[in-house]
Amino acid sequence: MEPAETRRPADGPRSNLWLESRYRKLVRGLPQTIFYCPKCKGDRRRRKGCPQCEGFGKLTKESVQELIGRRILPRMQAKTGKFHGAGREDIDVLMLGRGRPFVYEVIGARNPLIDLEELRRDIEARAEGAIELDPFVRVGRERVVYWKNTHFDKIYRVDVAADGAIDPARAAAAAQFAGTIVQRTPQRVAHRRADLDRERSLAVLGLAVTDGGVELRVRCQHGTYVKEWISGDEGRTTPSLSDLLGVPCTCRQLDVAEILTDEVPTTATLSVDSEPRS
């Protein structure tokens, strides 16, 4: 129960506020925002009898957005909220390191003066290990614009499957790769993105040959399609890791090891043996 001095009457004035933090996503299958059913779009009337989501309206039970919002909105007696992330990772990708910055916009709060650290601990406890959060900071609306419009390099940790034996000399050369790649819009997103060739910077920070593949860390410019760089996407990405190693490769598992925002110390020396913060 909130201390008396932080509670407001139910009919008190409403206010909007913005809470900034970072989240670490520690489980796979958890989207950042609500994963609405693509067929019924979550509409209350259309989702009844929907064969794809069976009336649920969405394709996952939880999201990072919901794990946070379900605790914030009732505590602040708010009407609704909006989740503004600094980019997003795929549903099957972990978000490690310092975490991904975000701003949670609280709309129409009647009780905004709650204990934010207590709130953070409550969110983590109820998430049961799915996410971890940095302390919340009250910020202005302009931080949403900043995180949406500012782009940062990222470091990825990747487990790669190789369809064939890897030549040690080619592996050694691939481990030194740092340069520009050209990516045509990947096939998996071509239905919603313009069909363009995009140049991106990529550097291999560490590469270790394993039984049946490689483990590596790469530093990429914002907007790099890492899974397609690994496979080549049937020639749409050049040079790809498959090109460099001379054998077909696919991504088995991908994690964001770090987002290199201004607050994060340089991590260019990370190797495949380096572990993210736990």
Secondary structure by P-SEA (a helix, b strand, c coil): ccccccccccccccccbbbbbbbbbccccccccccccccccccccccccccccccccccccccaaaaaaaacccccccccccccccccccccbbbccccbbbbbbbcccccccccaaaaaaaaaaaacccccccbbbbbcaaaaaaaacbbbbbbbbbbbbbcccccaaaaaaaaacbbbbbbcccccccccccbbbbbbbbbbcccccccccccbbbbbccccccccccccccccccccccccccbbbbbcbbbccccccccccccccccccccccc
